[in-house]
Amino acid sequence: MSVDIRLAHPCPHLILEDPVALSSDRRSLRTSSPVASAGATRILVNDAFFVPSAGLYDPATLTGSVRGPYRVPACDRTLTVETSTGGATVDLVPGPDGMVHPVAVARALTAVVPGASVGVVDGALSVTDAGSVGPASFVRVSGAGAPWVGFRVQRGAVGRTVYPGWDVVGEPSSPAGRYPVFREQLRNNASFKVSYSTYPVRCRRCAGTFVENDWEYDLQGDALVVANEDLLVQEVLKIILTRTGSNAYFPTYGTGIVDSIGRKAVSTTASDIKTQVHDALRVVTLSQRAQAKFQQLTLEERLYTVNSVDVTQSVEDPTVFLVDVTVTNASARPVQVSIVYTAPGAVALAGTNGLSLGTQAVGLR
């Protein structure tokens, strides 16, 4: 039994971690494709953290400069802490050893100060405003006991804006498209990667075809593969959609269908495509015979006979052809493959008589 990497997945039109440089205005991140939805957009900074659309902010944190325990005079044993949500005063009660311990002070402040996160960092008392973030967040300490428990010089702190919020602006039809713009100018030179959903017509993954031909992986990191009849279908699709000569190690692999579409003599194109498909399927049969000498193939994946190859020209657009291929595998089960084939950039133009140009042998009717 042989397997192959599974191709031709439905395209999600998601551009993942698109590297984007900050524009000269210090606000804009001009992505390579237009952003379709702000809700599906993620901005990654320095490969470390994401910036939500509301912005990224730090709360105010004030940490004492002296490690405990502290020797506090009896006349200076009051400490007041204020945050954005309120404040309170506690007594600095010494322990049995006569010293004021930072853990005891943190426990007392936690019980009475609303919206404060109080703890001990490397032996020093630390207070964080848990009720707000950014410039609106603050912590202030006062009281006679503040200098004795490590707040001798710095007695206040204010939260900061790490990254401001952003919006998606612009029009998808404009050359610049739609892209994220920060609400304030940035002062640093970080690296940015933007993940976002885009419009199918501007999708880099499928180029507007809605089908992505690329490797995909499962949750364990293994590439998704196909086997048996699915493998036969993929083999037929691959050789028909590959340009002959593009594989230097297999120069006869593929077809020249893309070179036939868009010609002026469209009446001969259908038969030309049909002949090339038959020749390509003959190459598949010969390659499978050679492969079977070294690897066991299942009956379901082996091409046995070609039942029919039907090529139909689109009524709406004569540069588009529908190719229906029906084959039988070695297990005597029919397998059908349908392909819509068009040359990139080929457009059917309407003539003055309302008919598409190129569908008549000579001139216009």
N, C-alpha and C positions, 0 to 999 in steps of 0.2 A: 504494500500500500504506500502510495506517495502522497505528499501534501505540498501545498504552496501557500505563500503569504496571501491572505485575503485582501482583495482590492475592491474598488467601487463601492464605497460606503455612502449612504445619504449624508450630504454635507450639512453640518450644523451652522455654517456661516459664522463661526467664532474664530477670531484672530487672538491667539494666545501669546502673551508677553511680547508684544511688538515693541522693539527698542525705539524710543522716541527721544529726540533731543529737545531741550527747553528752548523755545524761540527767543528772539532778541528782545521781545517785550517782557521777558522774565515771567510770563504767565501761561502762555499757550503751549500745548502738547499736540502738535499737528501729526496725527496718525497717518499711516500709509493708505488706509481705506477709511471711508466715512463711518462714523459711529452711529448705529441704528437706535440704540437704547441706552439711556443713561443708567437705568437700573441694572443692566448687565455689564457695566464697565467697572474695571478694577485697575487702580494705579499702584504699581509696586515700586518702592523707592529703595535703591541700593541693595536690591535682592534681599531685603530684610523685613520690611513691614509694608502694609497697605494703608493708603490714605482714603478714608470714606468721603463721600460727597459733602458731608457736613464739616469736614476738616478733622485734623488730628491735634489734640490739645493735651497738655500736661497739667495736673492739679498742683496747687501750691504745696510745697513741702519744706518744713523748717526743722533742721537737725541741730542739736546742741554741739558745741565745740569741745566739750569736756566729758570724758567718760566717768560714769558713776562707780561706786557710791559717792554721795556728796555730804560734806560737813556744812550744815546750814545753821546759822545762829537762830536762837529761839525767837528773836524779834523779827526775823525776815522769812517766816515760813508760810508765805502765801504766794500762789502762782495763778495768774489769770490767762486763759487761752481763748482766743476768738477766731472763728472761721466765718465763711460766707453764710452759714445757716444759724449762727448764734455763738454764744460763749458762756463760760462759767469760771468760777474761782474755786480752787481746792487748797486744802492745808497740806503742807509738806510734812507729813508725820514721819519721824525717824523710827528706825527699827530697834530691836533689842541692843544692837551694837552702837546706838546713838547716831548712825548714819542714815541719810535719806537714799533709798535705793531706786534707780530709774524704773524698774519693773513695777514697784508699788505705785510710783507716780503715774505711770502709764495706765495702770488699772483704775486708779481714781479718776483720771481725766476721761477715760472711755465711758465711765458710768454717768458723767454729768454733762459733758460737752456734746451737743447734738451735731451730727454730720462731721465728726472728726475721727480719723484713724490714727491712733496713738500706739507707738511701739518703741522698741529699743533696737538701735542699729549700731553694731560694733561697740556696745556698751554705753552709747549716748542716747538721750531722749530724742524721739523724732515724732513730729506731728504733721499729718497730711490732711488737707481739706477734702473730705469725701463727698461733699455736697455740690461741688461745682468744679469745672475745669476751665483752662484758659485764663485770659486776663481778669475774668470775674471772680476767680478763685483766689483766696488769700488766707494766710495764717498770721496772727499777731500774738505775742506773749508779753505780759507785763506783770507787775507785782514785785514786791521786795525780794522774793525768792528767786526771780528769773536769773539774775547774774550767778547765783550760787549753783544752779543746776545746768549750767552750760550756755545760757543765753546772755552772755555779757556784752558782746558786740552786736551781733545780728539778732534782732527781735521781730523780724517780719519777713514774709516771702509772698510772692505773687505768682500765680500760674502763668504759663506761657503757651503761645501758639506754635506748635511744632510745624504744621503745614496748614495753610488756610483751606477753606472749602473750595469746591470747584463745580462748574456747570458744563454741560455739553451745549455748544453754540454752533451756528453756521447752518448751511443748507446742503443736503446730500448732492444736489445737482451742481453746486459751485466747484471750481477747481480745487479749493481747499477742503471742501466737504464739511462734515461735522466732526468736532474734536473737543477734548476737554480743555477748559480754561480756568485757571485758579482765580479766585476773587481778589487776591492781593499778589503783589510781586514777590518772588522768592529771592532770598538773599544768598542761598548756597548753590553749589554746582553738583547736585546729586545726579545719579543715573536713574532714568525712568523706564519702566516697561508697562505698557498698557494692554490689558486684555479686554476685548469688547466684541459685541455682535455687530455685524455689518449687513449691508444690503446685498442680496444675491448677485445682482448685476455687477457689483464692485468687489465681490469676494475673491480674495487671492487664493483660497484653497480650491475652489471649483471653477473659477472664471465664469460664473453665471450658468453653469451646466447643472447645478444641484447635485452633482455626483463628485465625490472626492476620491481620487485614486492615490492612496497612500497607505502606509502601514498603520495599524492600530494595535493597541495593547490591552490586555485584561488587567484586573486588579493585582495580579501577581507579577506583572511586568513582562509576560510572555506575549509574543506577537500572535495575533489572531490568524488562523489558517483555515483553508478549505480542503475538502477531500471528496472522493467519489463523484457523484453527479455535479455537485457544485464546482469541483475542480475542473471537470470537463467544460462546463459553461464558461468558466473564467479563461480556460485555455483558448476556447474559440474566440471570445471577446478580445483577448490580448493580441492574438495574431492578426485579427482583422483591423484593429485600431492602431497597430504599430506600422510606422512608415518603413517600407523595405529599405534595407541598407543602414538603418539607424543603429543596429547592433553589429559592431565590428567583428564579433566572434561568431555571428550567425547571419551572414549577409543575405541569405534567401528568406529570412524570417520576416513576415509582415506583408503588407499590401501597398499599392500605390493609389488607393482610393482617394486620398486627400488631394492628389494631383489631378484627378479627373473631374472633381466637382468644381463648378464655376466656369467651365468651358462654355464657349458660345454654342457649339454643337451638342446641346444637351441631349438630343435624341439618342445619341450613341453611348451616353454615360451609363445608363441603366444596365445595358448588356455588358459594358466594360467592368462595372462593379461586380456583376454576377460571375463573370469569368475569374476575376481576381479572388473572390471569396472561395470559389471551387479550388483554385490553385493553392490558396492558403490552407484550406482544410486537408488537402493532400499532404502538405508539409507536416501538419499535426500528426497525421496517421503514420508517416514515415519516421518522425522523431519518436513517437511512442513505441514503435517496433524496436528502434535502437535502444531506447530506455529500458524496455522489458528484458534485454539481455543482461542487465546489471541490477535491476530493481524490480521487485514484484509490483505489478499494477493490478488494481481491482477491476472487475468487469464493469463496474459503474463508471469508472473514470476513463475507460478506453473508447476511443472513437472507432466505431465499426463501419457504418455506412452514412453517406450523406443523402437524406431523403429529398430535400428540396431547398432551393435558395431563391427567394422571391424579393425583387427589388421594386419598390413603388415610389414614384415621384410625388412629392407633396403638391396638392392642388393649390394651396395658398402661396407656397414659396417653392419655385422650381429648383432652387439650390439645395433643398433638403430632400434626402432620400431615406425611406424606411426599408431596412434590410431585415427580412425574416428568414432565419436559418433553422431548419429542422434536421437533426441527426439522430441516429440510433446508436446507443452504446453497446458494448459487448454483452450486456445482460438483456438485450432485446427490448430495452425501454426507450421510447422516443424522448428526445430532449430538444426544447425549442429556445432559441435565442433571438431577441429583437433588438435592433440597433437603429437609432435615428442619427444619420450622418450628414454633416454640413461642413463646408470649408470655412475656416475662420475669416471673417470679413466679407464673405460673399453675400450679396444682397440682391433680391429680385426686385427690379424696378418696373413700375407700371407704365405701359405705353399710353398713347393718346386714345387708343380704342378700348382701354380698360383692361386689356390682357397683359400678362407679365411678359416682358421681353425675354427672348431666348428660347421660347417654347415652340416657335415655328421654324421650319427649315429655311425659309427665305422671307425676309422682310416682315412687314406688319400686315395683318388682314384688314 
